[in-house]
Amino acid sequence: MNQKKKAALVNGDNRKENIKTCLTLIREDLEPIKNAKNILIKPNLVALKPDFANTHVEAIEAVIEFIRELAPDTPITVGEASATAFYNKLPTTKVFEDFDYYRLEKKYRNITLTTFDNDKEYIYSPVHSIVGDTRLRMTGRAQEFDYKISLSIPKTHNFAMATFGIKNMAGLVMRQDMAMIHGMKGGIEVDAPKTFLDKLPPGTVSKARRTLPNWLINFLFRQYKGYRRSVKMIHHNIVELAKKAWPELVVLDGFVCMEGDGPVDGTSVDMKVAIASADPVKADGVGARLIGIEPEDIGYLYYLQKDGMGEYSLDGLIGEDINRLRRNFKKHGTYDIQSQWR
């Protein structure tokens, strides 16, 4: 699908310039932006804190400023639905406010911030789980954008091994349904059989991760047979929802990444890099190698390449030498179990 697309890797001391340089290096692959009618920038606002868990507002500015060189007047929407905010009974607008996103509407012309928190029209995506198959709801507005940009951060993950640009599109899922992606049926769902997790208030597991010691949480998950089964399902679920909200461009702001107990509770790693590609699989593949994981070892990337959605080889990689920048990140405490997705 995107076999001929380039990927760029840039290393430098300025976040915004890193991203702009990345996009300039692959500019010929970004010509479709000129013809777009409605552009979406999808950040990663998964956390209330720490700040390095979320897409930095300067990264959004860099992408907007580059787009404006190609499309001076095209409407740009910055849209998100924050699951962590939902579990804390907060709207995503609170996260926009806390991370200074509203300055974007003031600083740039024809920029709109929006949340998908309360949308009523849906796209449905099939979900595999430990108690049977069902489906989850994604915002129907995903179909309104003819050019979607996923702007995320390279991070380790507590179910899917690692998260980059493709998985970031899960933020288009209705917040009540996001827990379904993991295959454990925790949270509020539609048309779904229940597990004991569903008897708990929404966000209980999320809150426990933030209050109990990581070693205890990881120990408890290791004892839960459902977790061992769910790690085989999450990758299929990511593939299905990503295909319904496929980004035309992935930008990874790796100025500060996360290792350990990501995607929220990990440790910051200063990498001072940026990655960009109009082949999302290739972009995520570069991101994976950058943090010390081969892309074929991540289930959803393996399945997406197998399905022809892109390819994660290093063919067409321009910019920095990835071997010079690559680091072996500390993995999540349950990484060995997550690796058993096959």
VMD Tcl script that draws the C-alpha trace (Angstrom):
set ca {
  {0.00 0.00 0.00}
  {2.76 2.44 0.96}
  {5.80 0.44 -0.13}
  {7.49 3.34 -1.92}
  {7.16 5.93 0.80}
  {10.21 7.34 2.55}
  {10.80 7.74 6.26}
  {12.88 10.45 7.89}
  {14.81 10.32 11.15}
  {16.24 13.56 12.56}
  {18.27 14.24 15.69}
  {18.74 17.74 17.12}
  {18.39 20.04 20.10}
  {15.15 21.75 19.00}
  {11.87 19.83 19.06}
  {10.09 21.98 16.50}
  {13.00 22.09 14.08}
  {13.45 18.32 14.30}
  {9.85 17.77 13.21}
  {9.93 20.39 10.48}
  {13.17 18.96 9.09}
  {11.67 15.46 9.11}
  {8.65 16.63 7.15}
  {10.80 18.59 4.70}
  {12.88 15.49 3.98}
  {9.75 13.57 2.90}
  {7.98 16.57 1.35}
  {7.44 14.83 -2.00}
  {5.35 12.18 -0.22}
  {3.19 14.87 1.38}
  {1.84 16.49 -1.78}
  {-1.70 15.14 -1.06}
  {-1.93 17.70 1.76}
  {-2.36 20.37 -0.91}
  {-5.62 18.78 -2.05}
  {-7.00 17.96 1.39}
  {-10.30 19.58 2.37}
  {-10.33 18.75 6.09}
  {-7.16 17.85 7.99}
  {-7.05 16.11 11.38}
  {-4.05 16.19 13.70}
  {-4.51 13.46 16.29}
  {-2.21 14.01 19.30}
  {-1.60 11.53 22.10}
  {-3.13 12.93 25.30}
  {-3.25 9.76 27.33}
  {-2.25 11.30 30.66}
  {-3.19 14.00 33.13}
  {0.48 13.91 34.16}
  {3.43 13.60 33.65}
  {3.74 16.05 30.78}
  {6.18 13.89 28.80}
  {3.51 11.22 28.42}
  {1.51 13.56 26.16}
  {2.17 15.14 22.77}
  {3.85 18.48 23.45}
  {2.02 21.52 22.09}
  {5.20 22.63 20.30}
  {5.09 19.42 18.27}
  {1.58 20.36 17.13}
  {2.84 23.83 16.22}
  {5.63 22.37 14.10}
  {3.19 20.25 12.09}
  {0.75 23.14 11.65}
  {3.50 25.46 10.45}
  {4.69 22.90 7.92}
  {1.15 22.25 6.66}
  {0.61 25.96 6.17}
  {3.49 25.99 3.68}
  {1.56 23.52 1.52}
  {-2.04 24.42 2.36}
  {-2.32 28.00 3.67}
  {-6.10 27.97 4.17}
  {-7.21 24.37 4.66}
  {-9.13 23.83 7.93}
  {-7.07 21.92 10.50}
  {-8.68 20.18 13.46}
  {-6.73 19.03 16.50}
  {-8.92 16.26 17.91}
  {-8.66 13.83 20.80}
  {-10.56 11.84 23.43}
  {-8.57 11.20 26.59}
  {-9.38 7.93 28.35}
  {-7.47 8.90 31.49}
  {-9.50 12.09 31.74}
  {-12.66 9.97 31.36}
  {-11.62 7.64 34.18}
  {-11.12 10.72 36.34}
  {-14.56 12.10 35.36}
  {-12.98 14.94 33.39}
  {-13.57 16.13 29.83}
  {-10.76 16.11 27.31}
  {-11.06 19.91 27.23}
  {-9.45 19.88 30.68}
  {-6.38 18.20 29.20}
  {-6.33 20.74 26.35}
  {-6.34 23.47 28.95}
  {-3.70 21.97 31.22}
  {-1.28 21.34 28.36}
  {-1.77 24.79 26.78}
  {-3.44 23.51 23.60}
  {-5.89 26.41 23.37}
  {-3.05 28.67 22.34}
  {-3.16 26.94 18.96}
  {-6.53 28.49 18.09}
  {-5.21 31.91 19.07}
  {-1.87 31.63 17.32}
  {-2.89 30.14 13.97}
  {-5.67 30.81 11.49}
  {-8.36 28.25 10.74}
  {-7.37 25.90 13.58}
  {-10.06 24.19 15.69}
  {-9.69 22.09 18.82}
  {-12.32 19.39 19.24}
  {-13.01 16.41 21.47}
  {-14.75 13.19 20.52}
  {-16.00 12.69 24.09}
  {-19.75 12.83 23.45}
  {-20.19 12.01 19.77}
  {-23.41 10.17 18.90}
  {-22.67 8.80 15.43}
  {-20.38 5.80 15.28}
  {-18.22 3.56 13.19}
  {-18.13 0.05 14.58}
  {-14.98 -2.05 14.80}
  {-14.85 -5.76 15.70}
  {-13.12 -6.72 18.94}
  {-11.74 -10.04 20.15}
  {-11.80 -10.64 23.88}
  {-11.32 -13.30 26.52}
  {-15.11 -13.67 26.85}
  {-16.07 -13.60 23.19}
  {-16.22 -11.31 20.19}
  {-18.11 -8.05 20.07}
  {-17.53 -4.56 18.65}
  {-16.58 -1.13 19.87}
  {-17.64 2.36 18.80}
  {-15.43 4.89 17.06}
  {-16.48 8.43 16.35}
  {-18.26 8.75 13.04}
  {-16.41 12.00 12.49}
  {-13.31 10.01 11.59}
  {-14.81 9.78 8.09}
  {-15.03 13.56 7.73}
  {-11.27 14.05 7.56}
  {-9.63 13.32 4.24}
  {-6.10 13.70 5.61}
  {-5.33 12.35 9.08}
  {-2.04 12.89 10.90}
  {-1.10 10.85 13.94}
  {1.31 12.80 16.14}
  {2.54 10.62 18.96}
  {5.50 9.61 21.13}
  {7.59 6.40 21.13}
  {6.70 4.61 24.36}
  {6.68 1.18 25.91}
  {3.22 -0.21 26.65}
  {1.50 -2.34 29.28}
  {-0.42 -4.57 26.84}
  {0.85 -4.06 23.27}
  {4.61 -3.98 23.97}
  {5.03 -0.50 22.48}
  {2.93 2.33 21.12}
  {3.69 4.74 18.31}
  {1.58 6.43 15.63}
  {-0.80 3.70 14.50}
  {-2.03 2.72 17.95}
  {-2.50 6.42 18.72}
  {-5.55 6.39 16.44}
  {-7.32 4.52 19.24}
  {-8.10 7.99 20.56}
  {-10.94 8.08 18.04}
  {-12.68 5.32 19.97}
  {-15.46 6.43 22.28}
  {-13.97 6.79 25.73}
  {-16.50 4.39 27.28}
  {-15.27 1.67 24.92}
  {-11.50 2.17 24.97}
  {-10.87 -0.53 27.56}
  {-12.30 -3.05 25.09}
  {-9.22 -2.72 22.87}
  {-7.16 -4.65 25.40}
  {-9.33 -7.74 25.05}
  {-10.09 -7.97 28.77}
  {-13.52 -6.31 28.66}
  {-12.69 -3.97 31.53}
  {-14.75 -0.78 31.46}
  {-18.11 0.18 29.96}
  {-18.93 -1.66 26.75}
  {-21.69 -2.24 24.25}
  {-23.11 -5.69 23.48}
  {-20.36 -7.35 25.51}
  {-20.24 -10.28 27.91}
  {-18.82 -9.24 31.26}
  {-15.81 -10.21 33.34}
  {-15.19 -9.39 36.99}
  {-13.37 -6.23 35.83}
  {-16.68 -4.88 34.57}
  {-18.09 -5.03 38.08}
  {-15.52 -2.46 39.15}
  {-16.04 1.29 38.66}
  {-14.58 2.59 35.37}
  {-10.91 3.38 35.70}
  {-10.27 1.17 38.74}
  {-7.37 -0.65 37.11}
  {-5.98 2.60 35.76}
  {-6.12 4.21 39.20}
  {-4.56 1.15 40.82}
  {-1.62 1.40 38.44}
  {-1.01 4.92 39.65}
  {-1.37 4.27 43.39}
  {0.01 0.78 44.00}
  {3.70 -0.10 43.48}
  {4.47 -1.18 39.93}
  {5.94 -4.46 41.11}
  {2.65 -5.35 42.82}
  {0.50 -4.43 39.82}
  {2.77 -6.40 37.48}
  {2.69 -9.36 39.87}
  {-1.12 -9.32 39.96}
  {-1.37 -9.16 36.19}
  {1.00 -12.08 35.89}
  {-1.37 -14.13 38.04}
  {-4.42 -13.20 35.98}
  {-4.95 -15.80 33.24}
  {-7.17 -13.37 31.36}
  {-4.23 -11.03 30.89}
  {-2.14 -13.80 29.39}
  {-4.95 -14.48 26.91}
  {-5.69 -10.85 26.16}
  {-2.17 -10.05 24.94}
  {-2.90 -12.31 21.98}
  {-6.04 -10.32 21.11}
  {-5.06 -6.68 21.48}
  {-2.93 -6.74 18.34}
  {-5.83 -7.93 16.19}
  {-8.05 -5.27 17.74}
  {-5.53 -2.52 17.00}
  {-5.31 -3.68 13.39}
  {-9.07 -3.60 12.92}
  {-9.62 -0.13 14.38}
  {-6.54 1.33 12.67}
  {-7.81 0.24 9.26}
  {-11.00 2.21 9.89}
  {-9.12 5.38 10.89}
  {-5.91 4.96 8.92}
  {-3.57 7.97 9.14}
  {-2.11 9.40 5.96}
  {0.93 10.56 7.91}
  {2.63 9.52 11.15}
  {4.89 11.94 13.00}
  {6.69 10.65 16.09}
  {8.03 13.27 18.44}
  {10.83 11.45 20.19}
  {12.38 14.49 21.79}
  {11.44 12.84 25.09}
  {10.34 9.19 24.97}
  {9.14 6.80 27.66}
  {10.50 3.47 28.87}
  {9.41 1.01 31.56}
  {5.81 1.10 32.69}
  {4.41 3.05 29.75}
  {2.32 4.44 28.24}
  {1.74 6.72 31.26}
  {3.69 5.55 34.31}
  {7.11 5.02 32.77}
  {10.37 6.93 32.93}
  {11.39 9.70 30.55}
  {14.24 9.15 28.09}
  {15.78 12.14 26.33}
  {16.31 11.09 22.71}
  {15.94 14.42 20.86}
  {14.70 12.77 17.68}
  {11.77 12.99 15.31}
  {10.41 10.44 12.83}
  {7.98 10.96 9.97}
  {6.56 8.88 7.13}
  {3.48 8.74 4.92}
  {3.72 4.98 5.44}
  {2.52 4.57 9.05}
  {3.92 1.04 9.29}
  {7.35 2.29 8.23}
  {7.24 5.18 10.70}
  {6.29 2.87 13.56}
  {8.93 0.38 12.44}
  {11.61 3.05 12.75}
  {10.21 4.01 16.15}
  {10.33 0.41 17.31}
  {13.95 -0.08 16.27}
  {14.86 3.23 17.88}
  {13.78 1.92 21.31}
  {15.35 -1.49 20.82}
  {12.47 -3.65 19.55}
  {12.33 -5.29 16.13}
  {9.03 -4.32 14.46}
  {8.21 -7.91 13.52}
  {8.16 -8.70 17.23}
  {5.20 -6.33 17.75}
  {2.02 -8.15 16.80}
  {0.00 -5.33 15.24}
  {2.93 -4.19 13.07}
  {3.52 -7.77 11.95}
  {-0.15 -8.22 11.02}
  {-0.41 -4.84 9.26}
  {2.57 -5.54 7.05}
  {1.21 -9.02 6.34}
  {-2.09 -7.40 5.32}
  {-0.34 -5.04 2.91}
  {-1.02 -1.85 4.84}
  {2.63 -0.81 4.63}
  {6.09 -2.19 5.32}
  {8.59 -1.65 8.09}
  {11.86 -2.27 6.29}
  {14.52 0.43 6.47}
  {14.38 0.91 2.69}
  {13.87 4.60 2.03}
  {15.02 5.75 5.47}
  {16.76 9.12 5.16}
  {18.38 11.44 7.66}
  {20.26 10.08 10.64}
  {21.88 6.67 11.05}
  {19.41 4.75 13.22}
  {22.16 2.51 14.56}
  {23.86 5.55 16.08}
  {20.69 6.63 17.89}
  {19.17 3.29 18.83}
  {18.86 2.47 22.53}
  {17.56 -0.59 24.34}
  {14.71 0.81 26.40}
  {13.70 -0.78 29.67}
  {10.61 -2.82 28.85}
  {7.34 -2.97 30.75}
  {7.28 -5.29 33.77}
  {5.09 -7.79 31.89}
  {6.95 -7.57 28.59}
  {7.83 -11.27 28.54}
  {4.12 -12.16 28.73}
  {3.19 -9.51 26.15}
  {5.73 -11.07 23.78}
  {3.64 -14.25 23.68}
  {1.08 -12.75 21.28}
  {1.65 -15.31 18.53}
}
mol new
graphics top color blue
foreach p $ca { graphics top sphere $p radius 0.5 }
foreach p [lrange $ca 0 end-1] q [lrange $ca 1 end] { graphics top cylinder $p $q radius 0.2 }
display resetview
